[in-house]
Amino acid sequence: MRTILPDELSHRDRHQLLLSGVSPRPIAFVSSIDAHGVSNLAPYSFFNAFASKPPIVAIGPAIAAKTGRVKDTWANIMATGECTINAVSYAMSAAMNITSSEYGPEVDEFIKAGFTKAPSTLVKPPFVAEAPFAMECRLMENIELRRDIGGNGNLMLLEVVAFHVADSVMVDGVIDPRRMDLVARMGGSYYARAHSSVIFEQQQPPRPVIGLDALPDHIRTSPVLTGRDLAILASVPELPMYDGSFPRFDTEFRADAAEIELAAGNAMAALYVLMNDAERRHDRIMLHRIAACFLAHGKIDEAWQTLLME
Ligand SMILES: Cc1cc2nc3c(=O)[nH]c(=O)nc-3n(C[C@H](O)[C@H](O)[C@H](O)COP(=O)(O)O)c2cc1C
């Protein structure tokens, strides 16, 4: 592990190091209008949400390090106090990239990149019709970041006054993230895509969980279970007891090769094979592999019971 102090790096290297480590970042696709009514659209990944009552988000338009030029987005929001922030789906990402070219303030990037203007309800700048989610925002405060030492950053705090959500991303009245297919910015020219195939769920514990230090030694020192497996096992509210009736198989169960069942992700079938093999039924490594397989499929109770069979 190396330790680096910001002053040891060139501006470029410091910028890249920061952006590679603070990653992936959501992208605000910001629509604003100048004093002459010209539309502007540009991506900003110094972006996040900071409060929900009232909803406050922030973006960080920098002053260009080389030219000292301020971003059109920043100048427009300072002049008018308004913008919309639009989410960027994978389908929008290549056209979004076009809008990040350094066009002059007279250029309307909606037209350059082929996005459609949808009329906002409370602010003048339109939102992006193709975006699955958009927010109408009013400037709360612009904070200049360390101008006293030559800093080039701004933090624009924006209050959200209206949301727009595509019907197609809503399931049972809430946004289904798998339908958003959003992209995020990483270091260099890398992006991440929150595709449905890589999204996973993890419930925040509603009350204190047992923690890693409470795991029995034979589990904590497992040569098979990963740190992530152990953390999932440690996320139960109390230490489980062995339930004498586990495992229960239905009579028609058909399985005779534990390795094949594990490769197929069928932990219960692998356990069935093990239980029917008098020589292997106490094989600790195999029991832990089966538990890991249960965990990989979100079956925490079954994983615990398998480990407690030892
Ligand atoms: C995905 C992405 C994220 C970006 N994030 C930022 C950012 O957070 N701050 C910034 O100053 N520039 C950022 N840029 C660069 C601006 O989008 C670029 O300078 C753009 O031309 C600014 O447009 P404007 O002058 O019309 O506002 C980003 C570019 C891309 C492609």
The ligand as an SDF file (V2000), in Angstrom:
LIG
                    3D

 31 33  0  0  0  0  0  0  0  0999 V2000
  -19.0840   11.4960  -17.9410 C   0  0  0  0  0  0  0  0  0  0  0  0
  -18.4650   12.8620  -17.7930 C   0  0  0  0  0  0  0  0  0  0  0  0
  -18.4580   13.4620  -16.5550 C   0  0  0  0  0  0  0  0  0  0  0  0
  -17.9070   14.7410  -16.3910 C   0  0  0  0  0  0  0  0  0  0  0  0
  -17.9200   15.3160  -15.1520 N   0  0  0  0  0  0  0  0  0  0  0  0
  -17.4360   16.5740  -14.9890 C   0  0  0  0  0  0  0  0  0  0  0  0
  -17.4680   17.1910  -13.6980 C   0  0  0  0  0  0  0  0  0  0  0  0
  -17.9550   16.6160  -12.7060 O   0  0  0  0  0  0  0  0  0  0  0  0
  -16.9880   18.4620  -13.5930 N   0  0  0  0  0  0  0  0  0  0  0  0
  -16.5070   19.1390  -14.6620 C   0  0  0  0  0  0  0  0  0  0  0  0
  -16.0970   20.2900  -14.5180 O   0  0  0  0  0  0  0  0  0  0  0  0
  -16.4520   18.5620  -15.8960 N   0  0  0  0  0  0  0  0  0  0  0  0
  -16.9220   17.3120  -16.0930 C   0  0  0  0  0  0  0  0  0  0  0  0
  -16.9020   16.7330  -17.3220 N   0  0  0  0  0  0  0  0  0  0  0  0
  -16.4710   17.5330  -18.4860 C   0  0  0  0  0  0  0  0  0  0  0  0
  -17.6120   18.4200  -18.9860 C   0  0  0  0  0  0  0  0  0  0  0  0
  -18.7490   17.6470  -19.3260 O   0  0  0  0  0  0  0  0  0  0  0  0
  -17.1210   19.1710  -20.2320 C   0  0  0  0  0  0  0  0  0  0  0  0
  -16.1260   20.0840  -19.8590 O   0  0  0  0  0  0  0  0  0  0  0  0
  -18.2590   19.8810  -20.9380 C   0  0  0  0  0  0  0  0  0  0  0  0
  -17.7830   20.4180  -22.1460 O   0  0  0  0  0  0  0  0  0  0  0  0
  -18.8160   21.0320  -20.1290 C   0  0  0  0  0  0  0  0  0  0  0  0
  -19.8640   21.5830  -20.8470 O   0  0  0  0  0  0  0  0  0  0  0  0
  -20.4630   23.0060  -20.5680 P   0  0  0  0  0  0  0  0  0  0  0  0
  -19.3410   24.0230  -20.6610 O   0  0  0  0  0  0  0  0  0  0  0  0
  -21.4800   23.1470  -21.6450 O   0  0  0  0  0  0  0  0  0  0  0  0
  -21.0650   22.9830  -19.2080 O   0  0  0  0  0  0  0  0  0  0  0  0
  -17.3680   15.4400  -17.5070 C   0  0  0  0  0  0  0  0  0  0  0  0
  -17.3640   14.8050  -18.7630 C   0  0  0  0  0  0  0  0  0  0  0  0
  -17.8930   13.5300  -18.8990 C   0  0  0  0  0  0  0  0  0  0  0  0
  -17.8770   12.8570  -20.2420 C   0  0  0  0  0  0  0  0  0  0  0  0
  1  2  1  0
  2  3  1  0
  2 30  2  0
  3  4  2  0
  4  5  1  0
  4 28  1  0
  5  6  2  0
  6  7  1  0
  6 13  1  0
  7  8  2  0
  7  9  1  0
  9 10  1  0
 10 11  2  0
 10 12  1  0
 12 13  2  0
 13 14  1  0
 14 15  1  0
 14 28  1  0
 15 16  1  0
 16 17  1  0
 16 18  1  0
 18 19  1  0
 18 20  1  0
 20 21  1  0
 20 22  1  0
 22 23  1  0
 23 24  1  0
 24 25  2  0
 24 26  1  0
 24 27  1  0
 28 29  2  0
 29 30  1  0
 30 31  1  0
M  END
$$$$
